[in-house]
């Protein structure tokens, strides 16, 4: 379904998160060690899953999950300025 009777897509909120980078300097020269590579993969997978969990919790608590095209909805959206999530602290 589009925006009203048009084919324009309805506006949606998107949630993005950026975690800390994985330290890999201590692994230099061990690229061929499958056990080390697998452990790094597992570490990254855990971090990504935690970040997704934080974003899902944030989305559930977000009051403005949908944008209404009704005048009251637009007023509510325009009165509350968007808040940029810039640190991990914002997702706790």
C-alpha positions, 0 to 999 in steps of 0.5 A: 500500500502506498501513501494515500491513493498513490504509489509513493511508499509510506514513510518509515523509521529506520534504526541504525547502530554502530558498535565498537570496532573489533581489535585485530592488531594482535592477530596479525600474521595469524590469518591462516589459523582457522581457530583464531579466525573462527573466534574473531568471527564469533566475537563479531557475531556476538557484538552484532547480535547485541547491537541488534537487540539494543536497537529492537528494544529502542524501537519498542520504546520509541513513541513515534514508531509510525508517522501518521499523515493525520494533522495531529500526527504531523504536529506531534512529529514536527514538535519533537525534533529528531534525536540522533543516536551517536553513542552506545550509551543511547541504546541502553 
